[in-house]
């Protein structure tokens, strides 16, 4: 009999959701956590905890004083100002006598203390979310990397699932208000959970996946853009503090230690310069909050000072990118502010602003986190529902074995990803700071890219990633050797214990205990600890439910009542 359009969409929704749902869960989970990656970055660097930060004006003067002391004859100073609300790290860089780039990471409290904990921190969740921790060496799409192509493929499949899911749920309002939590059928309960969460968060899921795909389309479909730009062409040097995508990713080209940034000119004659803090006040009055400044040939008659305002504004969805350049000797404005982005860049920045949630402040990030969590749970519920719906109806030995394997893979995907993320946070807290490489990465930190190096050569940032992948590997093995209904409860229990323990292990590391941070008013650090505690309690409740064999039913057990199918 000819199948209807809805039935065809149901088939596509089911099998796309299953085959790619295992990866989609991990990507959605890490993307949800990445909403607060700056706060996790702060949490992972104990030197920053509880410090009384300087104002931005005082930080500018402190940065100039520091650079005048360590690099008075440098041809270039560059300063990335701290985000005092989310991640108050002051990053300074300069060119030494050989025009090699050097840098220092400082606590912006005027003490001169260096931030010596070089960590992947919260950036891990961002980089896993779109590259599976594989470095992207060329951001112009010239180099193929199968990992970010895979994440793009999963994103495209998930977008299809959101559309087919809307078609399948033709009785969308009925599905939204139907949640039979006391139903005797396991299948019915998981179906209702999947439906309610899917309908509730559908607009968010569609927009977040679409904006991510559009924002990185130059990587996923590079051919047209290469032709339009007449590739191959010389690579354009990235600019420190550049706007839009450069805020997160566009710093590979020039933030490697020892590289020689372009656009340098020969130093002029020694001459007094206008105080940079005065120029900062002028630029801030015209551009709003500033995020960086660069001084070429400081202390010379041809000095220039360029201020960048690239930090996303809470009152605008789009990324903002602007700059203002002064003559350092006279204070004359060389280049006034004025966003010169073309139409394509503006549209791209809007999609980027929607995807990264840098607008709306903390309230918007909390909303993104809750919607992401709803989408993550929806994926998990869909995976469980697949086996709950089919295992009881399996008529052959091969079918039963297939659904049992699917159930085990569900445990490895859902429980394993949760356990791995929690283990990674423990690694951030407990790995010794002495394992950090202070000369590695770029001024702001390191890129969360996995490296295959022997353990005796591994740095702290390497061991953090090894911990994540090793924990997930253990979870996969555990899921394959234990019966599924026991593995569900045990993996959720383990993840819950790790999350609940996050505030406790803070007392094992200097300047990380919860009580002292509350007294010091370091609410960023406190929020991460308490969020971990809250998530751990939720996972513990889920583990308790699973221990009562509520996740699935054994093969051959009769279903008490018929479940409502989305197609019906």
VEXDREN-2710 file (C-alpha; in Angstrom, 1 decimal):
% VEXDREN-2710
k/r/px/py/pz
1/UNK/0.0/0.0/0.0
2/UNK/1.3/3.5/-0.9
3/UNK/2.6/5.3/2.2
4/UNK/1.3/8.8/3.0
5/UNK/3.6/11.8/3.1
6/UNK/3.4/11.9/6.9
7/UNK/4.4/8.2/7.1
8/UNK/7.4/8.8/4.9
9/UNK/8.5/11.7/7.1
10/UNK/8.0/9.5/10.1
11/UNK/10.4/6.9/8.7
12/UNK/13.0/9.6/7.9
13/UNK/12.6/11.2/11.3
14/UNK/13.0/7.9/13.1
15/UNK/16.1/6.6/11.3
16/UNK/17.9/9.9/10.9
17/UNK/17.2/10.4/14.6
18/UNK/18.6/7.1/15.6
19/UNK/21.7/6.8/13.4
20/UNK/22.9/10.3/14.0
21/UNK/21.2/10.9/17.4
22/UNK/24.2/9.4/19.2
23/UNK/26.5/12.1/17.9
24/UNK/23.7/14.7/18.0
25/UNK/23.3/14.2/21.7
26/UNK/27.0/14.8/22.4
27/UNK/27.0/17.9/20.2
28/UNK/23.8/19.3/21.8
29/UNK/25.1/18.5/25.3
30/UNK/28.5/20.2/24.8
31/UNK/26.8/23.1/22.9
32/UNK/24.5/23.6/25.8
33/UNK/27.3/23.7/28.3
34/UNK/29.3/26.0/26.0
35/UNK/26.8/28.7/26.6
36/UNK/28.7/29.4/29.8
37/UNK/32.2/28.7/28.5
38/UNK/33.6/32.0/29.7
39/UNK/32.4/31.3/33.2
40/UNK/33.9/27.8/33.1
41/UNK/37.1/29.3/31.9
42/UNK/37.2/31.5/34.9
43/UNK/36.3/28.6/37.2
44/UNK/39.2/26.6/35.8
45/UNK/41.9/29.3/36.6
46/UNK/42.2/29.6/40.4
47/UNK/44.5/32.7/40.1
48/UNK/41.5/34.7/39.0
49/UNK/39.2/33.6/41.9
50/UNK/38.2/36.3/44.4
51/UNK/40.4/39.0/43.0
52/UNK/39.3/42.6/43.3
53/UNK/39.6/43.7/39.7
54/UNK/40.6/47.1/38.5
55/UNK/38.3/49.2/36.4
56/UNK/38.9/49.2/32.6
57/UNK/40.5/52.6/32.7
58/UNK/42.9/51.5/35.5
59/UNK/43.5/48.3/33.6
60/UNK/44.6/50.2/30.5
61/UNK/47.1/52.3/32.5
62/UNK/48.3/49.2/34.4
63/UNK/48.8/47.4/31.0
64/UNK/50.8/50.3/29.6
65/UNK/53.0/50.5/32.7
66/UNK/53.7/46.7/32.5
67/UNK/54.6/46.8/28.8
68/UNK/56.9/49.9/29.3
69/UNK/58.7/47.8/31.9
70/UNK/59.1/44.5/30.1
71/UNK/59.2/45.7/26.5
72/UNK/60.1/49.4/26.3
73/UNK/61.7/49.1/22.8
74/UNK/59.1/46.9/21.3
75/UNK/57.7/47.8/17.9
76/UNK/54.2/46.7/18.9
77/UNK/52.1/46.2/22.0
78/UNK/48.8/44.5/22.0
79/UNK/46.4/44.2/24.9
80/UNK/43.2/42.2/25.1
81/UNK/41.2/43.7/27.9
82/UNK/39.4/41.5/30.5
83/UNK/35.7/40.8/30.4
84/UNK/35.1/41.8/34.0
85/UNK/31.6/40.3/34.0
86/UNK/32.5/36.8/32.7
87/UNK/36.2/36.1/32.3
88/UNK/38.5/38.7/33.8
89/UNK/41.8/37.7/32.2
90/UNK/44.2/40.4/31.0
91/UNK/46.3/39.2/28.0
92/UNK/49.3/41.2/26.9
93/UNK/51.5/40.6/23.9
94/UNK/54.5/42.3/22.3
95/UNK/57.2/41.9/19.7
96/UNK/60.7/41.2/21.1
97/UNK/64.0/42.3/19.6
98/UNK/63.7/39.6/16.9
99/UNK/60.2/40.6/16.0
100/UNK/58.9/37.4/17.6
101/UNK/55.7/37.6/19.6
102/UNK/55.8/37.2/23.3
103/UNK/52.9/37.4/25.8
104/UNK/51.8/37.4/29.4
105/UNK/48.5/36.5/31.1
106/UNK/47.8/38.6/34.1
107/UNK/45.3/39.0/36.9
108/UNK/43.9/42.5/36.3
109/UNK/44.0/43.5/39.9
110/UNK/47.2/45.5/39.8
111/UNK/49.3/42.9/41.7
112/UNK/51.3/41.7/38.7
113/UNK/50.3/38.1/39.4
114/UNK/50.5/35.9/36.3
115/UNK/47.8/33.3/35.4
116/UNK/49.9/30.2/35.1
117/UNK/47.1/27.7/34.7
118/UNK/47.1/27.0/31.0
119/UNK/43.9/25.1/30.4
120/UNK/41.3/24.2/27.8
121/UNK/38.7/25.3/30.3
122/UNK/35.3/26.0/28.9
123/UNK/36.7/26.4/25.4
124/UNK/36.8/22.6/25.2
125/UNK/33.0/22.4/25.0
126/UNK/33.0/25.0/22.2
127/UNK/35.7/23.3/20.1
128/UNK/34.2/19.8/20.7
129/UNK/30.8/21.1/19.6
130/UNK/32.0/21.9/16.1
131/UNK/35.3/20.1/15.5
132/UNK/35.3/17.1/17.9
133/UNK/38.6/18.6/19.3
134/UNK/40.4/18.5/16.0
135/UNK/42.3/21.7/15.1
136/UNK/41.1/23.7/12.1
137/UNK/44.4/25.0/10.6
138/UNK/42.8/27.1/7.9
139/UNK/39.6/29.1/8.6
140/UNK/39.1/30.0/4.9
141/UNK/38.0/26.5/3.9
142/UNK/41.1/25.6/2.0
143/UNK/42.0/22.6/4.1
144/UNK/39.5/19.7/4.5
145/UNK/38.9/18.4/8.0
146/UNK/36.5/15.4/8.2
147/UNK/35.7/16.2/11.9
148/UNK/34.0/19.5/11.3
149/UNK/32.5/18.2/8.1
150/UNK/31.0/15.4/10.3
151/UNK/29.6/17.9/12.8
152/UNK/28.1/19.8/9.9
153/UNK/26.5/16.7/8.5
154/UNK/25.0/15.9/11.9
155/UNK/23.7/19.4/12.1
156/UNK/22.1/19.1/8.7
157/UNK/20.5/15.8/9.7
158/UNK/19.2/17.3/12.9
159/UNK/17.7/20.2/11.0
160/UNK/15.9/17.7/8.8
161/UNK/14.7/15.9/11.9
162/UNK/13.3/19.2/13.3
163/UNK/11.3/19.7/10.1
164/UNK/10.1/16.1/9.7
165/UNK/9.3/16.1/13.4
166/UNK/7.0/19.1/12.8
167/UNK/5.3/17.2/9.9
168/UNK/4.9/14.0/12.0
169/UNK/3.4/15.9/14.9
170/UNK/0.4/17.1/12.9
171/UNK/-1.6/17.2/16.2
172/UNK/1.1/19.5/17.7
173/UNK/-1.1/21.1/20.4
174/UNK/-2.4/17.7/21.5
175/UNK/1.1/16.4/21.7
176/UNK/2.2/19.4/23.8
177/UNK/-0.5/19.0/26.4
178/UNK/-0.3/15.2/26.5
179/UNK/2.1/13.9/29.2
180/UNK/1.0/10.6/30.8
181/UNK/3.6/10.3/33.4
182/UNK/1.7/7.5/35.2
183/UNK/1.0/5.5/32.1
184/UNK/1.8/1.8/32.5
185/UNK/3.5/1.6/29.1
186/UNK/7.2/2.6/29.2
187/UNK/6.9/3.5/25.5
188/UNK/4.0/5.9/26.2
189/UNK/6.0/7.8/28.9
190/UNK/9.1/8.2/26.8
191/UNK/7.0/9.2/23.7
192/UNK/5.2/11.9/25.7
193/UNK/8.5/13.2/27.1
194/UNK/10.0/13.3/23.7
195/UNK/6.9/15.1/22.2
196/UNK/6.5/17.7/25.0
197/UNK/10.2/18.7/25.0
198/UNK/10.4/18.6/21.2
199/UNK/7.4/20.9/20.8
200/UNK/8.4/23.2/23.7
201/UNK/11.9/23.8/22.3
202/UNK/11.2/23.4/18.6
203/UNK/11.8/27.1/17.7
204/UNK/15.1/27.1/19.5
205/UNK/16.3/23.9/18.0
206/UNK/15.5/25.0/14.5
207/UNK/17.1/28.4/14.9
208/UNK/20.2/27.2/16.7
209/UNK/21.0/24.5/14.1
210/UNK/20.2/26.7/11.1
211/UNK/22.3/29.6/12.4
212/UNK/25.2/27.3/13.1
213/UNK/25.1/25.8/9.7
214/UNK/24.8/29.2/8.0
215/UNK/27.6/30.7/10.1
216/UNK/30.0/27.9/9.2
217/UNK/28.8/27.4/5.6
218/UNK/32.1/28.6/4.3
219/UNK/33.7/25.5/5.9
220/UNK/31.0/23.0/5.0
221/UNK/30.5/24.1/1.4
222/UNK/33.7/25.9/0.5
223/UNK/33.8/25.5/-3.3
224/UNK/31.6/28.5/-4.2
225/UNK/33.3/30.8/-1.8
226/UNK/36.7/29.8/-3.1
227/UNK/35.6/30.6/-6.7
228/UNK/34.1/33.9/-5.6
229/UNK/37.3/34.9/-3.8
230/UNK/39.5/33.6/-6.7
231/UNK/41.4/31.1/-4.6
232/UNK/44.2/30.4/-4.2
233/UNK/45.1/33.8/-2.8
234/UNK/47.5/34.9/0.0
235/UNK/46.0/34.4/3.4
236/UNK/44.8/37.5/5.1
237/UNK/46.5/38.1/8.5
238/UNK/44.1/37.8/11.4
239/UNK/43.7/40.8/13.7
240/UNK/43.9/40.4/17.4
241/UNK/40.5/41.3/18.8
242/UNK/38.9/41.2/15.4
243/UNK/35.1/41.3/15.3
244/UNK/32.6/38.7/14.3
245/UNK/34.0/35.2/14.0
246/UNK/37.4/36.6/14.9
247/UNK/36.2/37.0/18.5
248/UNK/36.5/33.2/18.9
249/UNK/38.3/31.6/16.0
250/UNK/40.1/34.2/13.9
251/UNK/43.3/34.2/15.9
252/UNK/45.2/31.2/14.6
253/UNK/47.3/33.1/12.1
254/UNK/49.0/35.6/14.4
255/UNK/48.7/34.5/18.0
256/UNK/51.2/31.7/17.9
257/UNK/54.3/32.4/19.9
258/UNK/57.2/33.4/17.7
259/UNK/55.1/34.4/14.6
260/UNK/55.7/37.8/13.0
261/UNK/52.5/39.8/12.6
262/UNK/52.2/42.0/9.5
263/UNK/51.6/45.7/9.2
264/UNK/54.6/46.8/11.1
265/UNK/56.5/49.9/10.1
266/UNK/60.1/51.0/10.9
267/UNK/60.3/52.9/14.2
268/UNK/60.5/56.6/14.1
269/UNK/62.5/58.9/16.4
270/UNK/61.9/58.9/20.1
271/UNK/59.2/61.3/21.1
272/UNK/56.7/61.8/23.9
273/UNK/53.3/60.2/23.3
274/UNK/49.8/61.2/24.4
275/UNK/48.7/59.1/27.5
276/UNK/47.0/56.1/26.2
277/UNK/44.4/56.2/28.9
278/UNK/43.2/59.6/27.6
279/UNK/42.9/58.2/24.1
280/UNK/41.0/55.2/25.6
281/UNK/38.5/57.6/27.2
282/UNK/37.9/59.3/23.8
283/UNK/37.4/56.0/22.0
284/UNK/35.2/54.6/24.7
285/UNK/32.9/57.7/24.5
286/UNK/32.4/57.2/20.8
287/UNK/32.4/53.4/20.6
288/UNK/31.1/52.1/23.9
289/UNK/32.8/49.2/25.7
290/UNK/36.2/48.5/24.2
291/UNK/37.9/45.1/24.2
292/UNK/41.4/45.6/22.9
293/UNK/44.0/48.1/21.8
294/UNK/47.3/47.9/19.8
295/UNK/50.2/50.4/19.9
296/UNK/52.6/50.5/17.0
297/UNK/56.0/52.0/17.7
298/UNK/55.2/53.2/21.2
299/UNK/57.3/56.1/22.4
300/UNK/58.1/57.2/18.8
301/UNK/57.0/60.1/16.7
302/UNK/55.2/57.7/14.3
303/UNK/53.3/55.9/17.0
304/UNK/49.7/54.9/16.3
305/UNK/47.1/53.6/18.8
306/UNK/44.2/51.5/17.6
307/UNK/41.3/50.7/19.8
308/UNK/38.9/47.8/19.0
309/UNK/35.4/47.4/20.2
310/UNK/34.6/43.8/19.3
311/UNK/32.8/42.5/22.4
312/UNK/29.2/41.7/21.7
313/UNK/26.7/44.2/23.1
314/UNK/23.9/42.9/25.3
315/UNK/21.4/45.2/23.4
316/UNK/22.2/43.9/19.9
317/UNK/21.8/40.5/18.4
318/UNK/24.6/40.9/15.9
319/UNK/28.3/40.8/16.5
320/UNK/29.8/44.3/16.6
321/UNK/33.1/45.1/15.1
322/UNK/34.5/48.6/15.1
323/UNK/37.8/50.4/15.6
324/UNK/39.3/53.8/16.0
325/UNK/42.9/54.8/15.4
326/UNK/44.9/57.8/16.8
327/UNK/48.2/59.4/16.2
328/UNK/50.1/58.4/19.3
329/UNK/52.4/61.5/19.3
330/UNK/49.7/64.2/18.7
331/UNK/46.4/62.5/19.7
332/UNK/44.9/63.3/16.3
333/UNK/42.2/60.9/15.0
334/UNK/43.6/59.1/12.0
335/UNK/40.6/56.8/11.5
336/UNK/37.3/57.5/13.1
337/UNK/34.9/54.7/14.1
338/UNK/32.6/53.4/11.5
339/UNK/31.4/49.9/10.8
340/UNK/32.4/49.2/7.2
341/UNK/31.2/45.6/7.0
342/UNK/29.5/44.6/3.8
343/UNK/26.1/43.1/3.6
344/UNK/27.3/39.5/3.6
345/UNK/29.3/40.2/6.8
346/UNK/26.4/41.9/8.5
347/UNK/24.1/39.0/7.7
348/UNK/26.7/36.5/8.9
349/UNK/27.2/38.4/12.1
350/UNK/23.5/38.3/12.8
351/UNK/23.5/34.5/12.4
352/UNK/26.6/34.4/14.6
353/UNK/25.0/36.6/17.3
354/UNK/21.9/34.3/17.4
355/UNK/24.0/31.1/17.6
356/UNK/26.5/32.2/20.2
357/UNK/24.1/34.0/22.5
358/UNK/26.4/36.9/23.2
359/UNK/23.4/39.3/23.5
360/UNK/20.8/39.8/26.2
361/UNK/23.2/39.2/29.1
362/UNK/23.0/36.5/31.7
363/UNK/19.2/36.1/31.4
364/UNK/19.5/35.2/27.7
365/UNK/22.3/32.8/28.4
366/UNK/20.2/31.1/31.0
367/UNK/17.3/30.8/28.5
368/UNK/19.6/29.4/25.9
369/UNK/20.9/26.9/28.4
370/UNK/17.4/25.7/29.4
371/UNK/16.3/25.4/25.8
372/UNK/19.5/23.5/25.0
373/UNK/18.9/21.2/28.0
374/UNK/15.4/20.6/26.8
375/UNK/16.7/19.7/23.3
376/UNK/19.4/17.4/24.8
377/UNK/16.9/15.5/26.9
378/UNK/14.5/15.3/23.9
379/UNK/17.2/13.6/21.9
380/UNK/17.9/11.1/24.7
381/UNK/14.2/10.4/25.1
382/UNK/13.9/9.7/21.4
383/UNK/16.8/7.3/21.5
384/UNK/15.3/5.4/24.4
385/UNK/11.8/5.5/22.8
386/UNK/13.2/3.8/19.7
387/UNK/14.1/0.6/21.6
388/UNK/11.2/0.8/24.0
389/UNK/8.8/0.8/21.0
390/UNK/10.4/-2.0/19.1
391/UNK/12.0/-4.5/21.5
392/UNK/8.8/-5.9/22.7
393/UNK/7.6/-6.5/19.2
394/UNK/10.8/-8.2/18.0
395/UNK/9.9/-11.5/16.4
396/UNK/13.3/-12.9/15.5
397/UNK/16.5/-13.5/17.3
398/UNK/18.4/-11.2/14.9
399/UNK/15.9/-8.4/15.6
400/UNK/16.2/-8.8/19.3
401/UNK/20.0/-8.7/19.2
402/UNK/19.9/-5.6/17.0
403/UNK/17.6/-3.7/19.5
404/UNK/19.7/-4.8/22.4
405/UNK/22.8/-3.4/20.6
406/UNK/21.0/-0.2/20.0
407/UNK/20.0/0.0/23.6
408/UNK/23.7/-0.5/24.7
409/UNK/24.7/2.2/22.2
410/UNK/22.1/4.5/23.7
411/UNK/23.7/4.0/27.1
412/UNK/27.2/4.7/25.7
413/UNK/26.0/7.8/23.9
414/UNK/23.8/9.4/26.6
415/UNK/25.3/8.1/29.9
416/UNK/28.9/8.1/28.4
417/UNK/28.8/11.7/27.3
418/UNK/27.5/12.9/30.6
419/UNK/30.1/10.9/32.5
420/UNK/32.9/12.1/30.2
421/UNK/31.9/15.8/30.6
422/UNK/31.7/15.5/34.4
423/UNK/35.1/13.7/34.4
424/UNK/36.6/16.5/32.3
425/UNK/35.5/19.1/34.9
426/UNK/37.2/17.1/37.6
427/UNK/40.4/17.1/35.5
428/UNK/40.1/20.9/35.3
429/UNK/40.0/21.1/39.0
430/UNK/42.5/18.4/40.1
431/UNK/45.3/18.3/37.5
432/UNK/48.4/20.1/38.9
433/UNK/49.1/23.6/37.6
434/UNK/52.7/22.6/37.3
435/UNK/51.9/20.6/34.2
436/UNK/50.9/23.8/32.4
437/UNK/53.1/25.0/29.5
438/UNK/53.3/28.8/30.1
439/UNK/54.8/29.4/26.6
440/UNK/52.1/27.4/24.7
441/UNK/49.0/28.5/22.9
442/UNK/48.1/32.2/22.4
443/UNK/47.7/35.1/24.9
444/UNK/44.2/34.1/25.8
445/UNK/44.9/30.4/26.3
446/UNK/45.0/27.2/24.2
447/UNK/42.8/25.7/21.5
448/UNK/41.1/22.6/22.7
449/UNK/42.6/20.2/20.1
450/UNK/43.5/16.6/20.8
451/UNK/47.1/15.6/20.3
452/UNK/48.6/12.2/20.1
453/UNK/51.7/12.5/22.3
454/UNK/53.2/10.1/24.9
455/UNK/51.9/10.6/28.4
456/UNK/55.4/11.6/29.7
457/UNK/55.3/14.5/27.1
458/UNK/51.6/15.5/27.7
459/UNK/50.9/18.9/29.1
460/UNK/48.0/19.8/31.4
461/UNK/45.8/20.8/28.5
462/UNK/46.5/17.4/26.8
463/UNK/45.7/15.4/30.0
464/UNK/42.4/17.3/30.3
465/UNK/41.3/16.0/26.9
466/UNK/42.7/12.6/27.5
467/UNK/40.6/12.4/30.7
468/UNK/37.4/13.2/28.7
469/UNK/38.0/10.7/26.0
470/UNK/39.3/8.0/28.4
471/UNK/36.2/8.4/30.6
472/UNK/33.9/8.1/27.5
473/UNK/35.9/5.0/26.4
474/UNK/35.3/3.4/29.9
475/UNK/31.6/4.2/29.7
476/UNK/31.4/2.6/26.2
477/UNK/33.0/-0.6/27.5
478/UNK/30.8/-0.6/30.5
479/UNK/27.7/-0.2/28.4
480/UNK/28.7/-3.1/26.2
481/UNK/29.3/-5.6/29.0
482/UNK/26.5/-4.7/31.5
483/UNK/22.8/-5.3/30.9
484/UNK/21.3/-2.1/29.6
485/UNK/18.9/-1.4/32.4
486/UNK/21.7/-1.7/35.0
487/UNK/24.2/0.3/32.8
488/UNK/21.7/3.2/32.6
489/UNK/21.4/3.5/36.3
490/UNK/25.1/3.0/37.0
491/UNK/26.3/5.5/34.5
492/UNK/23.9/8.2/35.6
493/UNK/24.8/7.5/39.2
494/UNK/28.5/7.9/38.4
495/UNK/27.9/11.2/36.5
496/UNK/25.7/12.4/39.3
497/UNK/28.4/11.7/41.9
498/UNK/31.0/13.6/39.9
499/UNK/28.7/16.6/39.5
500/UNK/27.7/16.7/43.1
501/UNK/31.3/16.4/44.1
502/UNK/32.4/19.5/42.2
503/UNK/31.9/21.9/45.1
504/UNK/33.6/19.4/47.4
505/UNK/36.8/19.0/45.4
506/UNK/37.2/22.8/45.4
507/UNK/38.5/22.5/48.9
508/UNK/41.4/20.4/47.7
509/UNK/42.7/23.2/45.5
510/UNK/43.9/26.6/46.8
511/UNK/41.6/29.5/46.2
512/UNK/38.7/27.3/44.9
513/UNK/36.7/26.5/48.0
514/UNK/33.0/27.5/47.9
515/UNK/32.9/29.2/51.2
516/UNK/35.8/31.6/50.5
517/UNK/34.4/32.4/47.1
518/UNK/31.0/33.3/48.5
519/UNK/32.8/35.6/51.1
520/UNK/34.9/37.2/48.3
521/UNK/31.8/37.7/46.1
522/UNK/33.2/35.7/43.2
523/UNK/29.8/34.7/41.9
524/UNK/31.1/33.3/38.6
525/UNK/33.0/30.6/40.4
526/UNK/30.2/30.0/42.8
527/UNK/27.6/29.7/40.0
528/UNK/29.6/27.0/38.3
529/UNK/29.9/25.0/41.5
530/UNK/26.2/25.3/42.4
531/UNK/25.1/24.6/38.8
532/UNK/27.2/21.4/38.9
533/UNK/25.5/20.5/42.3
534/UNK/22.1/21.1/40.9
535/UNK/22.7/19.1/37.7
536/UNK/24.2/16.3/39.8
537/UNK/21.0/16.1/42.0
538/UNK/18.9/16.0/38.8
539/UNK/21.0/13.1/37.5
540/UNK/20.8/11.3/40.8
541/UNK/17.0/11.5/40.6
542/UNK/17.1/10.2/37.1
543/UNK/19.4/7.3/38.2
544/UNK/17.0/6.4/41.0
545/UNK/14.2/6.3/38.5
546/UNK/16.3/4.1/36.2
547/UNK/17.3/1.8/39.0
548/UNK/13.6/0.8/39.2
549/UNK/13.8/-0.5/35.6
550/UNK/11.9/2.4/34.2
551/UNK/14.2/3.1/31.3
552/UNK/13.2/0.1/29.2
553/UNK/11.3/-3.2/29.3
554/UNK/12.7/-6.6/28.8
555/UNK/12.1/-8.4/25.5
556/UNK/8.9/-10.4/25.6
557/UNK/7.2/-8.4/28.3
558/UNK/3.8/-7.3/27.2
559/UNK/2.9/-3.7/27.0
560/UNK/0.0/-2.8/29.2
561/UNK/-1.6/-0.1/27.0
562/UNK/-1.2/1.1/23.4
563/UNK/1.0/4.1/23.0
564/UNK/0.0/7.2/21.1
565/UNK/2.0/7.5/17.8
566/UNK/2.8/10.9/16.5
567/UNK/1.4/9.9/13.2
568/UNK/-2.0/9.0/14.6
END
